[in-house]
Amino acid sequence: MIGTVRACRYVTPLREGGSLPGIVEADDLGTYVVKFRGAGQGLKALVAEVVVGELARRLGLRVPDLRALELDPVIARYEADQEVQDLLKASVGLNLAVDFLPGSFGWDAGHPVDAAEAARILWLDAFTANVDRSWRNPNLLIWHRQLWLIDHGAALYFHHGWSRPGADPSRFARQPYDASDHVLVGYAGGVAEADRVLAPLVDRQLLTEVLEQVPDEWLESDGEGPEAVRQRYLGYLLARLSGERNWLPGAVAA
């Protein structure tokens, strides 16, 4: 599992985020952007953050370090804002902490980007069905002149409906990815090469290692244990890579 830290002080909310993430200081002397389990998106958003973020890291893309942050109910007592206090009270337990990158700023088209790296990001987003990297919300930061990926809670949409009748991995495997609104769609011409390089790396062992990073208590199970839920994720993600990958921008064949 990702490393665990304990919250020492809630610093300030980040109100540009719909889920009201906040800056928190932890007992390892680190400062983190925390995504709270009590926010409206729920635990599945935290699962997606870890799975996609840790997968990106293993594929050579830059993602801030992720930690599980233990939040004690006493932290909420010192927060004057009632909305934030309610969120903290609803988030006692493990939350997601993303390493704060001081001095970073949001990427825009005025900053040059490596074409191969951009194509790999587009490949990753298509593979994980990440719908939240548009011009309205790029979720890319520049830090020390390098591109960093953040905010993957909207990916892996299949887990929101996998208990419904007719839901199965083969359906997700065939689901196309609409890249028309993607902030890096201009680099889609490099996706074929990105697929050639990255797809062989994403095997059962790699995905198993990534899924093991998710804390057990975040894996909502419908009566199943955490390992059974991990196997569900594994089945869906492996199916996405099998056969013809028509979900790729440009329908690049496997």
N, C-alpha and C positions, 0 to 999 in steps of 0.2 A: 504494500500500500504506500501511497505518497506519504512523506514525512508529516508529522503532527507537531503543531505549535499551540500555545495557549494565549488567548487574548489578554492583554494587560490594560489597554485603554482604547476606547472608541474615539477617534479623532474628529472626523467630519463626514457627512454624507456626500456622495457624488450624485447630484440630482439630475444629471443628464441621462442617467441610466434608468430605464423603466422599472427595474426591480429594486431601485434604491440601494445599490452597493455602497460601501463605505470604506474609508481609510481607517485601518486598525493597526496599532502597535502590538507586537507579540513578545513572548518571553525569550525569544532567541535574538532580541534586539533588532529584528527586522520590521519593516513597514510594509503592509499588504493592502491591496484592494480586495475586499471580502465580498463574495457573493453569498447571500444568506439563505439558509434552508427554508426560512419562513416566508420568503418572497413568493409572489404569485406564480412564478414559473415552476416552483416545486423542486423536488429532489432530482427528477430526471434531467433538469437543466444542468445540475452539478455533475451528474454522471457524464453527460455529453461534453462538458468542459474538460473533464479529465481524459476521457477516451480520445477525443479529437486532439487535445493539446499534447498528450503524451505520444500519440501516434505521429503528430507533426514533428515532435522533437526527435523521434527515432528515424524519421525520414530526412533529417538534416535541416529542418526549418527552425527558425528561432521563435521560441515561446517562453514567456517569463516563467520562472520556477513556480510550481504549484505545491501547496500544502493543505492539509486538513487542519482547520483552526477550531480548537475547543473553546466554546463560548460559555462562560459561567453566568447564571442569572444576575449576579451582583453587578455586572457591567451595566445593565439597563437602568439601575437605580440612579446613576449619575448623569443620565441623558435627559435634558430639559424638553427636547422636541418630542411631543407625544407620538407622532407617527413613527419616528425612529425608535422610541422606547418600546412601542408595541411590536415592531419588527424584531428587535433584540430579544424580547421576551418569547416570541414565537420561534426563535432560532437557537435556543439552548441546545448544546450538543455540538456535533461536527459540522462546520461550514467550509466553504472553499476559499482559500487565501491565495491570491495571485500576487507575486512579487511586484511591488511598486517600483516603476522605473523613473526615478527623478529626472526631470528635465526632458522627458520624452514629449513628442508632439504628434498629432495625427497626420498620417500620410495623405498627400493629395497628388494629383497628376503632375504638379510642378517639380516633384522630386523624382530623379531618375531611379529606375528599378531594373535589376538584372532580368533579362527576358526569360532565361531558363528558370530562375527562382519564381518569377511570376507564374509561369506555366505550371510549375509544381504545386504552387498554392491553389491554382484553379483546379488541378487534378484532385488534390486533397478535398477541396470543398465539394466537388462533384461526387467523389466516392462516399463522403459522409453526409451528403445531402444538406449541406450548410446553406441556408437561405439568407444569411445575414452578413454578407460582405458586398453591399451595394454602394453606389455613389452617395446615397443618403447616410450610410453608416458603414464605412469601409472596414472598421475593426482592424486597422493596421497602424502601427506606431513606428516612428523613426526614433531610434535611440542609439547614440554614438554612431550616427550615420548608417545604421543598418536597419533593415526591415524586420519588425517583430509582429507576430500574430497574437490577437487577443479575442476573447468573447466568442466561444463556440457553443453556447448553451442552446442555440436554435437548431443545431445539427441533429442527426439521428432521429428525424421526426417519427420514424416507424415505431419507436418505443411508446409513443403516446396512444397507439391504437392496436398494439399487437395482441391484445386479448379479445378483440372484436372478431366476429365470425368472418371468415374469408381472409384474415390476415395471415401471411406466411412469408418466409424469406424469399421465395421465388418471385413474389410480386414486387418486393423491394429491388430485387436483382434486375428487373426489367424497367423499373421506373426511370424515365428520362430526367435529366437535370437541366433546368432552364437557366442558362448562363447569360441570357440577354441583358440582365440587370447587374451582372457581376462587375465589380470595380476593375477587374483585370481581364475582362473579356477580350480586350485588344491583343492579348497574348495567347489566345486560343490556338494559334498556329503551332505553338510549341507543345501542345498537350500530347500529341502522338509520341514525341520523344520522352516526355515526362512519364507517360504510361509505360514505355519500354523500360525505363530505369526503375520506377517506383513499384509497379505492380508485382514484380518477382520478390520484392522485399517483404511485402505484406502477406505473410503466410500464417498458418495456424499458431506457430510458436510466438511470433511477434505480437499477434493480436491477443493471445493468452497473456503474455507479459503485460501488455497495456491494460487489459481488463483487470488484472490483479492489482493495479494501482488504485482502483475504486474502493473506497471504504464499504464494508459489508452493509452498514446501516443505511446507506443511500440506495441500496438495491431493492426497490419496491417489488414485491414478489408474487402477489396474488396467491399466496399460500405456498409458494416455492421458496427454497433456501437460496442464499446468495450465489452459490456455485451454479445452481440451475439457471438463475437469471443471467449469469455470465455466459453460460452455454447458449442461451437465447441470442445474446448480442453476437457471440461468435458465429452462430449459424447465419444470421442476417448479413454480417459483414463478409463472410466467406462467399456467400451466395452472390453478393454484389460483384465479386471478382471472377466468378465462373462464367464460362461461355463467352458470347459476344457482349462486350461492354458498351451497349448502345446508350448508356447514361452519360458517356463522355461528351463534352462539347465537340461538335463535329461528327459525332457517332463513330469514333475511332474503333475499329474492330480489334478484338483481343488477339 
